[in-house]
Amino acid sequence: MFLSVFDMFKVGVGPSSSHTMGPMVAAARFLDLMRASPFEFHGLRGSLHGSLAFTGVGHATDRATILGLAGFLPDSYDHYKAEAALAAIAETQTVSPEGLSELHFDPKTDLIFDYDTNLPGHANGMALMATDAQGDVILRQVYYSIGGGFVLTEEELAEGKATDEGDPVPYPFKSAAEMLEMANASGMSIAEMKRENEISRGCAVSFAKGSARIWEVMNGCIERGLVTDGILPGGLNVRRRAKGIHDALQAERGMNLNAPHTINDWMSVYAMAVNEENAAGGQVVTAPTNGAAGTLPAVIRYYLDHVPGASESHIEDFLLTAAAIGGLVKFNASISGAEAGCQAEVGSAAAMAAAGLCAVMGGTPQQVENAAEIALEHHLGMTCDPVKGLVQVPCIERNGLAAIKAVSAASLALRGDGQHFVPLDACIETMRQTGHDMHEKYKETSLGGLAVNVPNC
């Protein structure tokens, strides 16, 4: 099983990898399908189902789908161009994607939130359709946004295309147990094995440049969040807090006012800065999702800014190790909140961050696996219940607390020798089973939990 670092960490746009980036990618794929078709098209339609319907407005799923049909992509998203395009589409009721003729599309009537029909493959389902001059559907494709910005057609999902089909890699592992066996046999770290796998599919230079850009975008997101205040969009009137907290922390430096636990505030503020940017629709990196995008960058910043002897040269090893753990979770369980609750998003992010930190602080592969297990174990059962369907409450603070848990998990693992009671594989399987058993109202539908017990207007 191979999942690239660049699949796990994708540059995109907030507020959601599954509900914003995924639908935009699906729309782009549908345009490609139309371009390859012999038919002459005159219009477009779409329908959103399951979690994409129930929390689609709060997650900007409708905007993302419309923009995707107009030719926008997450990794090259431009906010100002997008706003201009949305205004033009609303006025003209047409889109003009490159390589296709002008197509009729009225966002008010041609994109439907279908709350009654669940598509069978995944909780995040959508159908896109192209019509002829009479308005009859002549091309239709169902897509599933399966978490982290990954998108599959219904045929691909049925055929198991979520698994890797590329050339063999030197160190293929489908479980943590296999990963540890390979590390023991080769004498290599998890990051070293993962790097060899990456290079076998590309080259060392391009990988180094790509991983450097991942951290550049992550860190840029932190920096923007630390200097921006105001009210987040969406109607909850949630106030950005990262700037105020950061300003206070900086002012307290050198004044002998800091209690030891103040370090938790630093970890939290880095994470909150990212997730406030995400909630505002800014540029973020899936880690492994947008809703959990703050945890891993926060732990890297904690490492760089607060750990003696830390070096930016170790960031690549951090990302490689984290991606290896994230791939195991995605392959054997889920990173989708709509499929398994927030344990699949923030829980996975904490496990990835704990593993990465443990690795760059000198942990053995066994200690790294232990760190990931500790972090994930203590997120088991966490529900996804965003108030008003927005990736704000409880998501922003939740990333900060996950960063704290990740650092604690790495520290505990480093205090041991790697031997522990619950294997990471067992913890991942438990998360999968828990997600399967979890009631749908707690899986990113905003029909239960905080979403119905907190006033949201």
C-alpha positions as CSV (number, residue, x, y, z in Angstrom):
1,M,0.0,0.0,0.0
2,F,1.4,3.4,-1.0
3,L,-0.1,6.8,-0.4
4,S,2.2,9.7,-1.3
5,V,3.1,12.5,1.1
6,F,1.5,14.8,-1.6
7,D,-1.7,12.9,-1.4
8,M,-1.9,13.2,2.3
9,F,-0.8,16.8,2.4
10,K,-2.6,18.7,-0.4
11,V,-2.6,22.4,-0.8
12,G,-6.2,23.6,-1.0
13,V,-8.9,25.9,0.2
14,G,-11.1,26.0,3.3
15,P,-13.3,25.3,5.1
16,S,-13.4,21.6,4.3
17,S,-11.4,19.0,2.4
18,S,-14.3,16.7,2.0
19,H,-17.1,19.2,1.5
20,T,-15.2,22.0,-0.3
21,M,-12.1,20.7,-2.0
22,G,-13.7,17.3,-2.8
23,P,-16.7,18.7,-4.7
24,M,-14.5,21.2,-6.5
25,V,-12.3,18.3,-7.7
26,A,-15.3,16.2,-8.6
27,A,-16.7,19.1,-10.7
28,A,-13.3,19.4,-12.5
29,R,-13.3,15.7,-13.2
30,F,-16.8,15.9,-14.6
31,L,-15.7,18.7,-17.0
32,D,-12.9,16.4,-18.2
33,L,-15.5,13.7,-18.8
34,M,-17.5,16.1,-20.8
35,R,-14.5,17.2,-22.9
36,A,-13.8,13.5,-23.7
37,S,-17.4,12.9,-24.7
38,P,-18.8,13.1,-28.3
39,F,-22.0,14.7,-27.2
40,E,-22.9,18.4,-27.6
41,F,-23.8,19.8,-24.2
42,H,-26.0,22.8,-23.4
43,G,-26.4,22.8,-19.7
44,L,-25.4,21.5,-16.3
45,R,-27.1,20.2,-13.1
46,G,-26.1,18.7,-9.8
47,S,-27.4,17.2,-6.6
48,L,-25.7,17.0,-3.2
49,H,-26.6,14.1,-0.9
50,G,-26.0,12.9,2.7
51,S,-23.5,15.0,4.7
52,L,-22.8,17.1,1.6
53,A,-26.5,18.2,1.7
54,F,-26.9,18.5,5.5
55,T,-23.8,20.6,6.1
56,G,-23.2,21.8,2.6
57,V,-24.1,25.4,3.1
58,G,-21.9,25.8,6.2
59,H,-19.0,24.0,4.4
60,A,-19.5,26.1,1.2
61,T,-20.2,22.9,-0.8
62,D,-22.5,24.7,-3.2
63,R,-19.9,27.5,-3.9
64,A,-17.2,24.9,-4.4
65,T,-19.3,22.9,-6.8
66,I,-20.3,26.0,-8.8
67,L,-16.7,27.1,-9.0
68,G,-15.5,23.7,-9.9
69,L,-17.9,23.6,-12.8
70,A,-16.5,27.0,-13.9
71,G,-13.0,25.5,-14.0
72,F,-11.5,26.4,-10.6
73,L,-9.2,24.0,-8.7
74,P,-8.3,23.9,-5.0
75,D,-4.5,24.1,-5.4
76,S,-4.6,27.2,-7.7
77,Y,-7.7,28.8,-6.1
78,D,-7.8,32.6,-6.2
79,H,-10.3,34.2,-3.8
80,Y,-10.9,37.4,-5.8
81,K,-11.3,35.6,-9.2
82,A,-13.7,33.2,-7.5
83,E,-15.8,36.0,-6.1
84,A,-16.0,37.6,-9.5
85,A,-16.9,34.3,-11.2
86,L,-19.7,33.6,-8.7
87,A,-21.2,37.0,-9.3
88,A,-21.0,36.6,-13.1
89,I,-22.6,33.1,-12.9
90,A,-25.4,34.4,-10.8
91,E,-26.1,37.2,-13.2
92,T,-25.8,35.3,-16.5
93,Q,-26.8,31.8,-15.3
94,T,-24.1,30.3,-17.5
95,V,-20.6,28.9,-17.0
96,S,-17.8,28.8,-19.7
97,P,-15.2,26.3,-18.6
98,E,-12.1,26.0,-20.8
99,G,-12.5,23.6,-23.7
100,L,-16.3,23.5,-23.6
101,S,-19.0,25.8,-25.0
102,E,-21.0,28.1,-22.8
103,L,-23.3,26.1,-20.6
104,H,-26.6,27.1,-19.0
105,F,-26.3,26.8,-15.2
106,D,-28.6,28.6,-12.7
107,P,-27.2,28.0,-9.2
108,K,-30.6,28.6,-7.6
109,T,-32.4,25.8,-9.5
110,D,-29.7,23.5,-11.1
111,L,-27.8,22.6,-7.9
112,I,-30.1,20.8,-5.4
113,F,-29.5,19.9,-1.8
114,D,-31.2,16.5,-1.6
115,Y,-31.8,15.8,2.1
116,D,-33.9,12.7,1.5
117,T,-31.8,10.5,-0.8
118,N,-28.6,9.0,0.4
119,L,-26.3,7.6,-2.2
120,P,-25.1,4.1,-1.3
121,G,-21.3,4.3,-1.6
122,H,-20.4,7.0,1.0
123,A,-22.0,9.7,3.2
124,N,-20.5,12.4,1.0
125,G,-22.2,11.7,-2.4
126,M,-23.0,14.0,-5.3
127,A,-24.3,13.6,-8.8
128,L,-23.4,15.8,-11.7
129,M,-25.3,15.9,-15.0
130,A,-24.9,17.4,-18.4
131,T,-28.0,18.2,-20.6
132,D,-28.8,18.6,-24.3
133,A,-30.6,21.5,-26.0
134,Q,-34.0,20.1,-24.8
135,G,-32.8,19.9,-21.2
136,D,-32.6,16.1,-21.1
137,V,-29.7,14.5,-19.2
138,I,-27.3,12.9,-21.6
139,L,-24.3,12.4,-19.3
140,R,-24.4,11.6,-15.5
141,Q,-21.7,10.7,-13.0
142,V,-21.9,10.0,-9.3
143,Y,-18.9,11.1,-7.2
144,Y,-18.0,10.4,-3.6
145,S,-15.8,12.7,-1.6
146,I,-14.2,10.2,0.7
147,G,-12.2,12.6,3.0
148,G,-9.0,14.6,2.8
149,G,-9.9,15.9,-0.7
150,F,-9.9,12.4,-2.2
151,V,-12.6,11.8,-4.8
152,L,-13.8,8.6,-6.4
153,T,-16.6,7.9,-9.0
154,E,-19.1,5.3,-7.9
155,E,-17.4,2.8,-10.3
156,E,-14.0,3.4,-8.8
157,L,-15.3,3.0,-5.3
158,A,-17.0,-0.3,-6.2
159,E,-13.8,-1.5,-7.9
160,G,-11.6,-0.6,-4.9
161,K,-9.7,2.1,-6.7
162,A,-9.1,3.8,-3.3
163,T,-6.1,1.5,-3.0
164,D,-2.8,2.1,-4.8
165,E,-2.4,0.7,-8.3
166,G,1.0,2.2,-9.2
167,D,4.4,0.5,-9.6
168,P,5.7,-1.4,-6.7
169,V,7.6,0.5,-4.0
170,P,10.7,-0.8,-2.0
171,Y,8.9,-0.8,1.4
172,P,5.2,-1.6,1.0
173,F,3.3,-1.9,4.2
174,K,-0.4,-2.2,4.9
175,S,-0.2,-2.3,8.6
176,A,1.8,-0.9,11.5
177,A,3.0,-4.4,12.2
178,E,4.4,-4.8,8.7
179,M,5.9,-1.3,8.9
180,L,7.8,-2.3,12.1
181,E,8.9,-5.6,10.7
182,M,10.4,-3.8,7.7
183,A,12.1,-1.2,9.8
184,N,13.6,-3.9,12.0
185,A,14.8,-6.0,9.0
186,S,16.2,-3.0,7.1
187,G,17.6,-1.0,10.0
188,M,15.9,2.1,8.6
189,S,13.6,4.6,10.2
190,I,10.0,5.0,9.1
191,A,10.9,8.3,7.4
192,E,13.8,6.6,5.6
193,M,11.6,3.8,4.2
194,K,8.8,6.3,3.3
195,R,11.4,8.5,1.5
196,E,12.6,5.6,-0.6
197,N,9.0,4.8,-1.5
198,E,8.4,8.4,-2.6
199,I,11.6,8.6,-4.6
200,S,10.8,5.4,-6.4
201,R,7.7,7.1,-7.8
202,G,9.6,10.3,-8.7
203,C,12.9,11.8,-7.8
204,A,14.7,13.1,-4.7
205,V,15.0,16.7,-5.9
206,S,11.3,17.1,-6.8
207,F,10.3,15.4,-3.5
208,A,12.5,17.8,-1.5
209,K,11.0,20.8,-3.3
210,G,7.5,19.5,-2.8
211,S,7.8,18.8,0.9
212,A,9.4,22.2,1.4
213,R,6.4,23.8,-0.2
214,I,4.0,21.9,2.1
215,W,5.7,23.3,5.2
216,E,5.9,26.8,3.5
217,V,2.1,26.8,3.0
218,M,1.4,25.4,6.4
219,N,3.6,28.0,8.2
220,G,2.3,30.8,6.0
221,C,-1.2,29.8,7.2
222,I,-0.1,30.0,10.8
223,E,1.5,33.4,10.3
224,R,-1.7,34.8,8.6
225,G,-3.8,33.5,11.4
226,L,-1.6,35.0,14.1
227,V,-2.0,38.5,12.7
228,T,-5.6,38.5,11.5
229,D,-8.6,39.3,13.7
230,G,-12.3,40.0,13.1
231,I,-15.4,37.8,12.8
232,L,-15.5,34.5,10.9
233,P,-18.1,34.2,8.2
234,G,-21.2,32.0,8.3
235,G,-23.5,33.7,10.8
236,L,-22.3,32.3,14.2
237,N,-20.4,35.6,14.7
238,V,-17.4,33.6,16.1
239,R,-14.6,35.9,16.9
240,R,-11.0,35.1,15.8
241,R,-9.0,34.6,18.9
242,A,-5.5,33.5,17.7
243,K,-4.2,37.0,17.2
244,G,-5.2,38.2,20.7
245,I,-3.8,35.1,22.4
246,H,-0.6,35.4,20.5
247,D,-0.2,39.1,21.2
248,A,-0.7,38.3,24.9
249,L,1.8,35.4,24.9
250,Q,4.4,37.6,23.2
251,A,3.9,40.4,25.7
252,E,4.4,38.0,28.6
253,R,7.8,36.8,27.4
254,G,10.6,37.8,29.6
255,M,8.3,39.1,32.4
256,N,8.5,35.9,34.5
257,L,4.7,35.6,34.4
258,N,4.5,32.3,32.5
259,A,3.4,29.3,34.4
260,P,4.7,26.0,33.0
261,H,1.4,25.1,31.4
262,T,1.5,28.3,29.3
263,I,3.3,26.1,26.7
264,N,-0.1,24.6,26.0
265,D,-1.4,28.0,25.0
266,W,1.4,28.3,22.4
267,M,0.5,24.9,20.9
268,S,-3.2,25.8,20.9
269,V,-2.7,29.2,19.3
270,Y,-0.7,27.8,16.4
271,A,-3.4,25.3,15.7
272,M,-6.2,27.9,16.2
273,A,-4.5,30.3,13.7
274,V,-4.7,27.6,11.0
275,N,-8.2,26.6,11.7
276,E,-9.4,30.2,11.8
277,E,-7.9,30.7,8.4
278,N,-9.6,27.5,7.2
279,A,-12.9,28.7,8.5
280,A,-12.5,31.9,6.7
281,G,-12.0,30.0,3.4
282,G,-8.2,30.6,3.2
283,Q,-5.4,28.5,1.8
284,V,-4.6,25.5,4.0
285,V,-3.0,22.1,3.7
286,T,-5.0,18.9,4.4
287,A,-3.4,17.2,7.4
288,P,-5.1,14.8,6.8
289,T,-8.2,17.0,6.3
290,N,-9.1,20.7,6.4
291,G,-11.1,20.3,9.6
292,A,-8.0,18.9,11.2
293,A,-5.5,21.0,9.4
294,G,-4.2,22.9,12.4
295,T,-2.9,20.1,14.6
296,L,0.1,18.9,12.7
297,P,1.5,22.3,11.7
298,A,1.0,23.4,15.3
299,V,3.2,20.6,16.6
300,I,5.9,21.4,14.0
301,R,5.9,25.0,15.1
302,Y,6.0,23.9,18.8
303,Y,9.0,21.7,17.8
304,L,10.8,24.5,16.0
305,D,10.1,27.3,18.4
306,H,10.2,25.6,21.8
307,V,12.3,22.4,21.6
308,P,16.0,22.9,22.2
309,G,18.1,21.7,19.3
310,A,15.2,21.6,16.8
311,S,16.1,22.1,13.2
312,E,14.1,22.8,10.0
313,S,16.2,20.1,8.3
314,H,14.1,17.6,10.2
315,I,10.7,18.8,8.9
316,E,10.9,16.5,5.9
317,D,11.3,13.5,8.3
318,F,8.4,14.8,10.3
319,L,6.1,14.9,7.3
320,L,7.3,11.5,6.0
321,T,6.6,9.8,9.3
322,A,3.3,11.5,9.7
323,A,2.2,10.6,6.2
324,A,3.1,6.9,6.8
325,I,0.8,6.9,9.8
326,G,-1.9,8.8,8.0
327,G,-1.8,6.3,5.2
328,L,-2.3,3.4,7.6
329,V,-5.4,5.1,9.1
330,K,-6.9,5.9,5.7
331,F,-6.2,2.5,4.3
332,N,-7.5,0.5,7.3
333,A,-10.2,2.8,8.6
334,S,-11.1,6.4,7.6
335,I,-10.0,10.0,7.7
336,S,-13.6,11.2,6.9
337,G,-15.7,12.9,9.6
338,A,-18.8,12.0,7.6
339,E,-17.9,8.3,7.7
340,A,-16.4,7.9,11.2
341,G,-16.8,11.1,13.2
342,C,-14.1,13.5,14.3
343,Q,-12.0,10.6,15.6
344,A,-11.2,10.0,12.0
345,E,-10.1,13.6,11.4
346,V,-8.7,15.2,14.5
347,G,-7.8,11.8,16.0
348,S,-5.9,10.9,12.9
349,A,-4.2,14.3,12.8
350,A,-3.1,13.8,16.5
351,A,-1.7,10.4,15.7
352,M,0.2,11.7,12.7
353,A,1.6,14.7,14.6
354,A,2.6,12.5,17.6
355,A,4.5,10.1,15.3
356,G,6.2,12.9,13.5
357,L,7.4,14.7,16.7
358,C,8.5,11.4,18.2
359,A,10.6,10.7,15.1
360,V,12.4,14.0,14.9
361,M,13.1,13.8,18.6
362,G,15.0,10.6,18.1
363,G,12.3,8.0,18.7
364,T,12.8,4.5,17.4
365,P,10.2,3.1,15.0
366,Q,8.6,1.2,17.9
367,Q,8.4,4.4,19.9
368,V,6.9,6.3,16.9
369,E,4.2,3.6,16.5
370,N,3.5,3.9,20.3
371,A,3.2,7.7,20.1
372,A,0.6,7.4,17.2
373,E,-1.4,4.8,19.1
374,I,-1.5,6.8,22.3
375,A,-2.7,9.9,20.5
376,L,-5.4,8.0,18.5
377,E,-6.6,6.0,21.4
378,H,-7.6,9.0,23.3
379,H,-9.7,10.4,20.5
380,L,-11.7,7.2,20.0
381,G,-15.5,7.9,19.9
382,M,-15.1,11.6,19.2
383,T,-18.2,12.8,17.2
384,C,-18.3,15.3,14.4
385,D,-21.1,17.8,15.3
386,P,-20.3,21.2,13.9
387,V,-22.7,23.9,15.0
388,K,-24.6,25.2,12.0
389,G,-22.5,23.0,9.8
390,L,-19.6,25.4,10.0
391,V,-16.0,24.3,10.6
392,Q,-15.7,26.6,13.6
393,V,-17.4,25.2,16.8
394,P,-16.0,22.9,18.2
395,C,-13.5,22.4,15.4
396,I,-11.1,25.3,16.0
397,E,-10.4,24.7,19.6
398,R,-10.4,20.9,19.1
399,N,-7.3,21.2,16.9
400,G,-5.5,23.0,19.7
401,L,-6.3,20.4,22.2
402,A,-5.3,17.7,19.7
403,A,-1.9,19.3,19.3
404,I,-1.4,19.2,23.1
405,K,-2.4,15.5,23.1
406,A,0.0,14.8,20.3
407,V,2.9,16.3,22.1
408,S,2.0,14.5,25.3
409,A,1.7,11.2,23.4
410,A,5.1,11.7,21.8
411,S,6.7,12.5,25.2
412,L,5.2,9.5,26.9
413,A,6.3,7.2,24.1
414,L,9.9,8.6,24.3
415,R,9.9,7.8,28.0
416,G,9.3,4.2,27.2
417,D,11.1,1.6,25.1
418,G,8.3,1.1,22.5
419,Q,6.7,-1.8,24.2
420,H,3.1,-1.2,25.0
421,F,-0.2,-3.0,25.5
422,V,-2.4,-1.8,22.6
423,P,-0.9,-2.1,19.1
424,L,-1.6,0.8,16.7
425,D,-3.3,-1.6,14.3
426,A,-5.8,-2.6,17.0
427,C,-6.5,1.0,17.8
428,I,-7.1,1.8,14.1
429,E,-9.4,-1.1,13.8
430,T,-11.3,0.0,16.9
431,M,-11.7,3.4,15.4
432,R,-13.1,1.9,12.2
433,Q,-15.6,-0.2,14.2
434,T,-16.6,2.7,16.4
435,G,-17.2,4.9,13.3
436,H,-19.3,2.1,11.7
437,D,-21.4,1.8,14.9
438,M,-21.7,5.6,15.4
439,H,-25.2,7.1,14.8
440,E,-25.4,9.1,11.6
441,K,-26.4,12.3,13.5
442,Y,-22.9,12.4,15.0
443,K,-21.1,12.1,11.7
444,E,-20.9,15.5,10.1
445,T,-24.6,16.0,9.6
446,S,-25.1,18.7,12.3
447,L,-28.2,16.7,13.5
448,G,-26.9,15.8,16.9
449,G,-24.5,16.8,19.7
450,L,-23.4,20.4,20.0
451,A,-25.0,21.2,16.7
452,V,-28.5,20.9,18.3
453,N,-27.7,21.8,21.9
454,V,-26.0,25.2,21.2
455,P,-28.0,28.1,19.8
456,N,-26.7,28.6,16.3
457,C,-28.3,31.8,15.2
